[in-house]
Amino acid sequence: MQNQMPISRGNMVTSPHYLASAVGSTILGQGGNAYDAAISVSAALGVVYPHMTGPGGDAFFLMHDGATGEVTGYNGSGRAAAGINAATFKSMGMTSIPVRGVLSAITVPGMVDAWWEVWSRYGRLPWAQLLEPAIRYAEKGCPVSRDLRIWLERNEALIMEQTSLRASFAPLGTLLQEGELLVQPELASSLRMIQADGRESFYSGELASRLTSAIREDGGMLAPIDFASHKGEWVEPVSTDYRGYEVHQMPPNSQGFSLLMMLNMLEHVDLSSVPRTSPEFYHLVTEVVKKVFRDRDRYLTDPDFRDIPLDRLLSKGYGHELWSEIHTLPPVAQPFLSKMIGQDTAYAAVVDQEGNAVSFIQSLYFDFGSAYVPGDTGIIMQNRGSFFSLNSLDANVLEPGKRTFHTLMPGLVTHHGKPYMLLGTQGGEGQPQTQISIITGVIDYGLTIQEAINLPRWLYGRTWGEKNDQLRVENRYHNDVCETLTAWGHKVEVRAPWDDVMGQSQGIVIRADGMISGAADPRGDGMAIGW
């Protein structure tokens, strides 16, 4: 599993789709900065990667400002409709929120607001210029990629039963094939409105009216007031020191703090002395994940609604306390049942020659989100709100205006106050685990960012619909490793490297001499471009 790793001294863009990466590189070449390029890449991904993301979803931006050295974040996640709560669904005889259809689209999409706010604070090029590439690909078409083709096939029944999805992805009655042209004129029209009138169009203007009218007509719960009152949030990232590097993550409602907790535990072992593909390594990281997910699942939700004891959770003392609970001699797998979480996401990163760095991630939650498109807007709505609980004792219970427990977590590592690594991945609860793999691959095992992304991957947890947790391991020279893990009590499932459950990652490393290395995951359609 090899990818060529571009190295530059000025600019670098990486994303899960080669066309989106090319868009970012073009924007930089036109005089834009990393923020401009990130917004343009984000919008383009919503067109060329529509099964994973789009303007009907959420986005998180984690940024380093080259001029001031400030690290800041923008939380572009949407809140639940003001007129609903857990009782709303219980009164309909439901024990959980539907995961598809208009009733799963109960949170306002936050992505367009995030674009606007990041551009308003940091952008250089005209707003309209940033959205033009995405609009062009929607109007003129883009070729169906390998990854999109795979997801179309997996969702064929769903697509064929939804008129709007069928019109886009099976216009002649059969699914588009890899290399065929995907044209999305209705999405292009909606993007034109956003291009002309900015965020106002999406949240209080004509497009907002079209979206909410269709949602109400179809029996949905999002109202005009929900869109009009939406506002994302500038936030201070949370961080921890790991072997002399400062690792930054988004604060709750993002699960980013879980990665920091894992690093605080792993500091207690000389990881470089543990062979990376040994059963000891997989046992160690799996038990670390279990301890951290126990706290994540207990506390994580919208901090405006529940107190989350971050100071304690992120303290070095608590990391040592959790570490002491792990059985390493003899190795024994301890039982744990994690939450069922969706896993479909798109991560990208941009660095420019001025020292600006943008690490960002976006999603519709499930593949094709709610699978619901309001009217003729061409915008697939996210189903992120379906993760809310209907149990009043759960911290993440559905409440009016609340943001749900969110899996999205872009990563940024600094060294002596300067950006060192940008990283992120597709994959629900796999996000903190794969970031652990990449960070330790670079810092502990001395690998390049591309080599770290290429490493054999693991994933502990359960995907949607599964009753039991599994330790999934890529089938790369690991037969004896899996047998040993099974003997230690792990429920091991062998997966192919290209299996979607393992996710697709991107990353950038900036060396002390200023040289920038970019990497895209060979498991996907991505590309890193530097110049």
C-alpha positions, 0 to 999 in steps of 0.5 A: 500500500503505497502513495507518492508523498508530495513535498513542498516549501510553500503550499499544500492541500490534501482531501479525500477527492482529487478534484477537491484537492485541485480546487484548493490548489487553484484557489491558492494559485489565484492568490487566496490563503489557506482559509479561502482554499479550505472553504472552496475545497469544502464546497467542492467536496459537497458536489464531488463527494455527495455521499459523505458531505454537502451543504445539508450537513455540518462542519468543524474548522480548526485553524492556526493563524500564521500572523498571530500564532493563535489556534482557534476553532469554529463549531459549525454544528446545527441545533435541534428544532426548537419545537421538539424533544424526546417526548415528540418521538415517544408520542409517535410510539418510537423508542429511537429517532428514525435514521432515514427520511424527513423525521431524521433531519431534525438539526439545522445544517451548520456548514454554510454558516461555517464557510461564511464565518471563517471567510468573514474573519480570515478570507482574502478572495471574493466570496463568490470566487470560492464557490464557483468551482463547486458550482461548475462541477454541479452544473457541468458534471464531475466523473463518478469516483471509485468510492462514490460508485461503491456507496451507490451500489451499497445504497441502490435500494435507498436511492431508487426509492427516493425520487430526488436521489434517483434523479441525480444518481440514476438518471436513466434508471440505472445507477451511474457507474465509475467514470460516468458524469454526475450532473446536479443542476438543482444543487448548482442552483442552490449553490448559486443562491448562496454564492449571490447572497451568502449565508443569509440565503441559506438561513433566512432568505429564499433558499431557507424558505424553499428548504423549510417549506418543503420540509414542513410539507413532507411532515418534517420538524425544522421550521423557518425560525430554526434556520433563522436563529442558527449560529455556529460558535467560535471556540477555544480548542482543548489540548494536551502535551504529548512527548513535547508536542501540543495536540489540539482538538475541538471542544465538546460537543465534538468527541475530540477530547477523547483523543487527548485522553488516550494520549495522556494514557499512552504517555505511560508506556515507551510505545516505540519499544512495542512493535507496531503490528504486534498483538501487544500493540493492538491489545494496548490501544484497544484497552485504552480506547475502552477506558476513554469511550466509557467517559466519552459516552457518559458525558459527551453532549452539548455543553450548553445543556450539561456540565462536562468535567473536562478539567478532570478528564484531561488532567494528567493525573486522571490519565495515569488513573485510567492507565492503571486499570489496564491489564497488560501482564497478563493481557486480558481483554476487558468487556465494554459496549460502546455506542452505535455510531455512524461513520461517513465523513470527509476530512481535508487540510490546507497549509499556505506559505504565510504559515496559515493552517486549516484542518477541517472535517464535514459530514452528513452523518450516514452515507447520503445522510437522511436520504431526504432532499427538500423539494427541488433544492438538490440538498441532501439533509443530514441525519445527525440528529438521529443520534440523540437519545430519547432516554431522559437519563442520558446526557445526550437526550433530545432537547429543543435547540440542542447540539448532539454528541458529535463525532467530527474532530479535526486534528492539529499538532503544534511544536514550539508554537508552530503547526507541525501536523494536520490530520483527520479521518473518516469514520465515526468512533474510528476518528480518535483511534485512527488519529492515535495511529497516525500521531504515534506513527509519526511521533513514536515510530518515526514515520512520514505522514504518508507511511503513518496513514498507510499503517495497518489499521484497527477499529474497536467498537460497533457500527450501526445495527451491530449488537456487539463490539468488535476489534476489527483489524486489517488483514495485512500479515496478521493471522498470528496476531489475530489468533493471539488477540482472540486468545486474550479475549478480544472479539477479532474481525478481519477486514480488508484494507479498502473496507469502508469501516477503516475510513480514509485519512489525510494529513500534512506534516511541516518539518522544522526546516519548513518543508511540507509533506502531504498525504492522502489515504490510498484506501480512497480517492484523495490526493495531496498537492503541494507547490 
